[in-house]
């Protein structure tokens, strides 16, 4: 196991970070994945931290998972060995989408 993967195994991702990872994973295109990271300050902060951790990368107007990001999905039980979202992965994706809409609404009122 590489040093980076060992360090990432000890990093506890927030639910927002997990939700963004699963949303990027489930997106049809890198551009759609980038859209998932927009809209609320929480999702923008999650994107920034995931880029810093080396789990995602932003290029050419889109977001993609890195190999470490893929591994993080597995180690956090968000996808299974066949690449399908687990029940936890589905739940966190749904919560991320719902919470992001709620944060967008709150931020627009402020």
C-alpha positions in Angstrom: 0.0 0.0 0.0 1.4 3.4 -0.9 2.0 6.0 1.7 -0.7 8.2 0.3 -3.3 5.4 0.5 -2.2 4.7 4.1 -2.6 8.4 5.0 -6.0 8.5 3.3 -7.2 5.5 5.2 -6.8 7.6 8.3 -8.6 10.7 6.9 -12.3 10.8 8.0 -14.3 12.4 5.1 -17.3 14.5 5.9 -20.7 13.5 4.6 -20.5 16.4 2.2 -17.2 15.1 0.8 -18.5 11.6 0.6 -21.7 12.9 -1.2 -19.6 14.8 -3.7 -17.4 11.8 -4.3 -20.4 9.6 -5.0 -22.1 12.3 -7.1 -18.9 12.6 -9.2 -18.7 8.8 -9.5 -22.4 8.6 -10.6 -22.1 11.5 -13.1 -22.3 10.7 -16.8 -19.7 13.3 -17.8 -17.0 15.3 -16.1 -19.0 18.5 -16.8 -22.0 17.0 -15.0 -19.7 16.1 -12.1 -18.5 19.7 -11.9 -22.1 20.9 -11.7 -22.6 18.6 -8.7 -19.9 20.6 -6.9 -21.6 24.0 -7.5 -24.4 25.8 -5.8 -23.6 25.9 -2.1 -20.6 26.9 0.0 -20.4 23.5 1.5 -20.1 21.7 -1.8 -17.5 24.2 -3.0 -15.5 23.7 0.2 -15.8 19.9 -0.2 -14.5 20.1 -3.8 -11.6 22.2 -2.7 -10.6 19.8 0.1 -11.0 16.7 -2.1 -8.7 18.3 -4.7 -6.2 19.0 -2.0 -6.4 15.4 -0.8 -5.8 14.2 -4.3 -9.1 12.4 -4.6 -10.5 14.4 -7.5 -9.1 16.6 -10.2 -10.5 19.5 -12.1 -9.6 20.0 -15.7 -11.1 21.0 -19.0 -14.3 22.2 -17.4 -15.0 19.0 -15.5 -14.3 16.9 -12.4 -13.0 13.4 -12.3 -12.0 10.9 -9.7 -8.4 10.0 -9.3 -7.3 6.4 -8.6 -7.1 7.4 -4.9 -10.6 8.8 -5.1 -11.8 5.4 -6.5 -10.1 3.6 -3.7 -11.6 6.0 -1.2 -15.1 5.1 -2.5 -14.3 1.4 -1.8 -12.7 1.9 1.6 -15.6 4.1 2.7 -18.0 1.4 1.6 -19.7 3.7 -0.9 -19.2 1.4 -3.9 -18.7 -2.4 -3.9 -16.1 -4.5 -5.7 -18.2 -4.6 -8.8 -18.3 -0.8 -9.0 -22.0 -0.3 -8.0 -23.0 2.2 -5.4 -23.7 0.4 -2.1 -26.9 1.2 -0.1 -24.7 3.6 2.0 -23.4 5.1 -1.2 -26.9 5.6 -2.5 -28.1 7.1 0.8 -25.1 9.6 1.0 -25.7 10.6 -2.6 -29.4 11.3 -2.0 -28.6 13.2 1.3 -25.9 15.3 -0.5 -28.4 16.3 -3.2 -31.2 17.1 -0.8 -28.9 18.9 1.7 -27.3 20.9 -1.1 -30.7 22.2 -2.3 -31.5 23.1 1.3 -28.2 25.0 1.7 -28.7 26.8 -1.6 -32.1 27.9 -0.4 -30.7 29.1 2.9 -27.8 30.9 1.3 -30.0 32.7 -1.1 -32.1 34.1 1.8 -29.1 35.3 3.7 
